[in-house]
Amino acid sequence: MKNPTMRMALLAIMIAVTTVFTVIPKIPIPGTEGYLNLSDVAITFAGVAFGPIVGLVAGGVGTALADFMGGYGQWAGISLLAHGLEGFLIGVFARQGRRWSAVLGWAVGALFMVIAYYAGEALVFTGWKPALVGVPFNLLQGVVGGLVGLPLYYAVARAYPAIAQLRDPGGWREE
């Protein structure tokens, strides 16, 4: 995509969508200071549909904004890293253009997100053993993200084939 205005609009839209999917619904996780949400659906969609840069920015900024807005500001830095790199990894794999590469990207991205949240919670908040409480919830969130986000992308691509033209094939460069 060469139009810088369109690039910025797409980033803003996907940040907003990710923020909304993170805030609604917000289900507190017992035994942790975190919450379960649908952010991974939007992040998976963004990474597959628009590539690694949109996945990175929408995933990281969208979830960090939601954390600040929802009273979970202590998680914003971890969310920025975990979900940003999740979206980036999904986008890197998905740009191969094959379904299996999108599925592999989702699996790698979701696994990274789970590990990043575990390490972040352990180092910043609770220690290694107590941080294990959040792992199954983050894993569930990542699985739901792929099980909903991937079919959502393919349904949109079937209905609107031109979406493929918005995908970033190899990085955004100023020309």
C-alpha positions as CSV (number, residue, x, y, z in Angstrom):
1,M,0.0,0.0,0.0
2,K,1.7,3.2,-1.2
3,N,-0.8,5.8,0.0
4,P,0.4,7.1,3.4
5,T,-3.0,8.5,4.3
6,M,-4.6,5.2,3.7
7,R,-1.8,3.5,5.8
8,M,-2.4,5.8,8.7
9,A,-6.2,5.3,8.5
10,L,-5.8,1.6,8.4
11,L,-3.5,1.6,11.4
12,A,-5.9,3.9,13.3
13,I,-8.9,1.7,12.5
14,M,-7.1,-1.5,13.6
15,I,-5.9,0.1,16.8
16,A,-9.5,1.1,17.6
17,V,-10.9,-2.3,16.7
18,T,-8.2,-4.0,18.9
19,T,-8.9,-1.7,21.8
20,V,-12.7,-2.4,21.6
21,F,-12.1,-6.1,21.4
22,T,-9.9,-5.9,24.4
23,V,-12.3,-3.8,26.5
24,I,-15.5,-5.6,25.6
25,P,-15.9,-8.2,27.1
26,K,-13.4,-7.9,30.0
27,I,-13.5,-10.9,32.3
28,P,-11.2,-10.7,35.4
29,I,-9.0,-13.7,35.9
30,P,-9.2,-15.0,39.5
31,G,-5.8,-15.2,41.3
32,T,-4.2,-12.7,38.9
33,E,-4.4,-9.0,38.3
34,G,-5.2,-9.6,34.6
35,Y,-8.4,-10.2,32.6
36,L,-9.6,-12.4,29.7
37,N,-10.7,-10.6,26.5
38,L,-11.1,-11.0,22.7
39,S,-8.1,-8.9,21.7
40,D,-6.4,-11.9,20.0
41,V,-9.3,-12.1,17.5
42,A,-8.5,-8.6,16.3
43,I,-4.8,-9.1,16.5
44,T,-5.0,-12.4,14.4
45,F,-7.2,-10.7,11.9
46,A,-4.9,-7.6,11.6
47,G,-1.7,-9.7,11.2
48,V,-3.2,-12.0,8.6
49,A,-5.1,-9.3,6.7
50,F,-2.6,-6.5,6.7
51,G,0.8,-7.9,7.6
52,P,3.3,-7.7,10.4
53,I,3.5,-3.9,10.8
54,V,-0.2,-3.5,11.3
55,G,-0.3,-6.6,13.5
56,L,2.5,-5.1,15.6
57,V,1.1,-1.6,16.0
58,A,-2.6,-2.7,16.3
59,G,-1.8,-5.5,18.7
60,G,0.6,-3.5,20.9
61,V,-1.0,-0.1,21.0
62,G,-4.6,-1.3,21.0
63,T,-4.1,-3.6,24.0
64,A,-2.0,-1.1,25.9
65,L,-4.6,1.6,25.4
66,A,-7.3,-0.8,26.6
67,D,-5.3,-1.5,29.7
68,F,-4.9,2.1,30.5
69,M,-8.6,2.8,29.8
70,G,-9.8,-0.1,31.9
71,G,-7.8,0.5,35.0
72,Y,-5.1,-2.1,34.2
73,G,-2.4,0.3,33.4
74,Q,0.2,-1.8,35.3
75,W,-0.2,-4.3,32.4
76,A,0.2,-1.8,29.5
77,G,3.9,-2.3,29.0
78,I,3.6,-6.1,29.0
79,S,0.6,-6.0,26.7
80,L,2.4,-3.7,24.3
81,L,5.3,-6.2,24.0
82,A,3.3,-9.4,24.2
83,H,0.5,-8.5,21.8
84,G,2.5,-6.3,19.6
85,L,5.0,-9.1,18.8
86,E,2.2,-11.6,18.6
87,G,0.6,-9.6,15.8
88,F,4.0,-9.1,14.2
89,L,4.7,-12.8,14.2
90,I,1.3,-13.7,12.8
91,G,1.8,-11.2,10.0
92,V,5.3,-12.4,9.2
93,F,4.1,-16.0,8.8
94,A,0.8,-15.1,7.1
95,R,2.4,-13.0,4.4
96,Q,3.5,-16.3,2.7
97,G,-0.1,-16.3,1.5
98,R,-1.0,-19.9,2.4
99,R,-3.5,-21.0,5.0
100,W,-1.0,-23.3,6.7
101,S,1.4,-20.4,7.1
102,A,-1.4,-18.2,8.7
103,V,-2.2,-21.1,11.1
104,L,1.4,-21.5,11.9
105,G,1.8,-17.8,12.5
106,W,-1.2,-17.7,14.8
107,A,0.2,-20.7,16.8
108,V,3.7,-19.1,17.1
109,G,2.2,-15.7,17.9
110,A,-0.2,-17.0,20.5
111,L,2.5,-19.1,22.1
112,F,4.8,-16.1,22.3
113,M,2.0,-14.0,23.9
114,V,1.5,-16.7,26.6
115,I,5.2,-16.9,27.3
116,A,5.6,-13.1,27.4
117,Y,2.7,-12.6,29.8
118,Y,4.0,-15.4,32.0
119,A,7.5,-13.9,32.1
120,G,6.1,-10.4,32.5
121,E,3.8,-11.3,35.4
122,A,6.5,-13.4,37.1
123,L,9.2,-10.7,36.8
124,V,7.0,-7.7,37.6
125,F,4.3,-8.9,39.9
126,T,4.1,-12.3,41.4
127,G,7.2,-14.6,40.9
128,W,7.5,-17.6,38.7
129,K,5.2,-20.1,40.5
130,P,2.2,-17.9,41.1
131,A,2.4,-16.5,37.5
132,L,1.5,-20.0,36.3
133,V,-2.2,-19.3,37.3
134,G,-2.6,-17.0,34.3
135,V,-1.1,-19.4,31.7
136,P,-4.2,-21.4,30.9
137,F,-6.3,-18.3,30.6
138,N,-3.8,-16.7,28.2
139,L,-3.6,-19.9,26.2
140,L,-7.4,-20.0,26.0
141,Q,-7.4,-16.3,24.8
142,G,-4.8,-17.1,22.2
143,V,-6.7,-20.2,21.0
144,V,-10.0,-18.3,20.7
145,G,-8.2,-15.6,18.8
146,G,-7.2,-18.0,16.1
147,L,-10.3,-20.0,16.0
148,V,-12.4,-16.8,15.5
149,G,-9.8,-14.5,13.8
150,L,-8.7,-16.8,11.1
151,P,-12.2,-17.8,9.8
152,L,-13.2,-14.2,10.2
153,Y,-10.4,-13.1,7.9
154,Y,-11.2,-15.8,5.3
155,A,-14.9,-14.9,5.3
156,V,-14.1,-11.2,4.8
157,A,-11.5,-12.1,2.0
158,R,-14.2,-14.2,0.3
159,A,-16.7,-11.4,0.5
160,Y,-14.2,-8.6,-0.3
161,P,-11.3,-10.1,-2.3
162,A,-9.7,-6.6,-2.6
163,I,-8.6,-6.8,1.1
164,A,-5.6,-8.8,-0.1
165,Q,-4.3,-5.7,-1.9
166,L,-4.1,-4.0,1.5
167,R,-1.7,-6.6,2.9
168,D,1.9,-5.4,3.4
169,P,4.0,-7.8,1.4
170,G,7.4,-7.0,3.0
171,G,7.4,-3.9,5.1
172,W,6.3,-0.4,4.7
173,R,8.9,1.9,3.1
174,E,8.6,5.5,2.1
175,E,8.9,5.8,-1.7
